[in-house]
Each structure stands twice: as C-alpha cells, then as structure tokens.
C-alpha cells in the first residue's frame, strides 16, 4: 500500500472533462458508441486527469470521474433495471410540478442537461460499479487511490420514483436492501483489489437538513423526494443504510462526502448552514473519514467539532472548486491550523470542498485553475509537514 505523508493532499473526485470526452459521452448516451468504444476514449481523459493531479503533487488520486456522466448517474452503465432520466422528464412524476419547475429555475439547474438514474425494474448487476475505474488507474499510478461511490441514501432516494419504481420495489426500503448489498460488495471487492480509499457521496443530506423554511432550499437531485418528508426520519434512514453498507468491513478507509451542492457558481443559490444539525447523524455512521466543505463560509465553522475532537479523520475542504480566484497557501495553512484545534495532525487530509467537474455538462472550473488550486494545497501541505511532522514525513 503506498504510504501517504502527513496532511495528505487529495481530491473529492471529479475533474472537468475535455470537450472531446463530452462528445463521446453524448454519443454513448445516444447509443452511437459501445461501452468499450466510449471507455477507450475515456481512458485518455483519465490519464490527463491523473497527470494534472500527479504533477500538482496530490498524494491520493482519483480518476477524475471521467467515465461518469455525474457522480451517481453513471450506475446505469453498470446495472440492469435502471434508466437515466433527464431531471425535466421527472417533472411528470413530481407531486407539485409547478413548484418543482420553480425550484429548478431558482436553483439555476439545467433541467434538460442533468440526468438522474431511476429504478424501472429490479436492480441487477451487469458489472461492478467502479472496479474498471480502479483497475485502469492502478495500472497507471503508484499513488494511493480514492474511489468515490454514490452513498446508499443518495442512490435509494434518487432511484426510487413513485409511479416508476414501485412495480419493482413497492417501497424505497425494499430498494434500499438491494442498494446496500450492491455497495457492500463493491467496497469489499475494491479493498481486495488493493484500493486504499472509498468515499461515499451523500450531498443530499444537507438538503434534508436545510429544506424546511422555503421550497427554494430543496435541490433537484431528489425530484421524487416527498415534499413533506420528516428530516429526522430521513436522517435516521440515512444512518441505517450507511451502517448496513459498511458494517464489519475492514482493510479499507471508508469516508463520506457531504456538501451543499456543486452545480452553480452562484454561491447564493447553493444551500447554506453549518454542520451542527447533521453532526449526531454523521457521527452515528461507522465511517473512518468525513470529507467536508470548509473553504466556503456557507459551511459554517470547524468549531462544530469542539465537543467531539478527533472523532473521525477529517477531509478538510480548503479550496473552493467554483471560483477563479486561486487561494493562497497561507489561507490553506490557516484553515488547517483551525482544524488542528480539534484534530491531531495525523487525522487531517486536505481536499477541495467538492469536485471540479461534478456534472459532465456543467463543470465548475477549468483544468488550468483546478491545477493551480491543487498546487497551492500541496505547497501548504509541505509547509505544514515542516511545522508538525518529523522531518517532513509521517512517523
Ligand atoms: Zn460535493
């Protein structure tokens, strides 16, 4: 296993996709390229994304999610019983169409561009979810690898649409059983293949917490989510699912990423609020690492960990993936110093707040800027290792 230094620099997952890859993706979605033909093209994009990370000095790399349309919809390629539906098409199944349309507009969501996976039958596996991604990356890097996977709550909540899924799965709980099994098998297979880090993405948890006051705070990812869902019940459901997925799995570092949306550069349309309301639920999940936003002021303060120092490893968001401005190394160092009030140096990882290219059609940045941001992170990590490490390397 590649040893990572103190304050490892890593990513949340996605990297902006080149235009020729987007063209290939469209052709794949229209059935004009086979799975193999598309992946041969995507191989080249993965190598580019990897090179940026390696050149920037990233310690734990991802494949930039170059083979994926987005961080959860890609499962349609790997599963039978799931269909990709444009968010706009889901409008037909939303209880309150007008309200949902208004949300899409106010949130600045390209409803026809973004697609979401929907269960249209019983889910069976055509192939593992991300083993192909891992194996290709492993052949091309000696760095530690992180594989992001959609979290069980996100997958269950997005895939179960009343009126579409209920013939195969009468309830979302029924679907959840298959989702849990799928993710458990995947994580264990990745571990057995040598993968060091898995990150389960659960960005909709913030939606559950921060909705409430106005409909505007709902996001588009769970079009079918019951408008009047009870937040406590939803969060408890998310905890149950997560713990069933990870229960007893050893030998791989399992993290969870939570953010407040990464689909718009207009900060004011993204969700806002500290982690306080989520903390009891996040800490009830048996995870090694929490990969959280902290570069954006919308995410609140690190002080939220004052009552539970060192409770988990922290993937500390230190740069904003949605801005042109390059943060300074001293900004990153000061963020880490704040985190050091609540975490030992060995527990802190440095990452951007989210991916740089979450949705294929709507990257949040260009490679050039993303690369500069990664370089700032590695520069800051070097300084921090001098300050807190023994001779710069983890003991
Ligand atoms: Zn995110």
Boltz pocket constraint, residues with backbone or C-beta under 6 A from the ligand:
constraints:
  - pocket:
      binder: B
      contacts: [[A, 12], [A, 203], [A, 257], [A, 258], [A, 259], [A, 260], [A, 261], [A, 262], [A, 353], [A, 354], [A, 355]]
      max_distance: 6.0
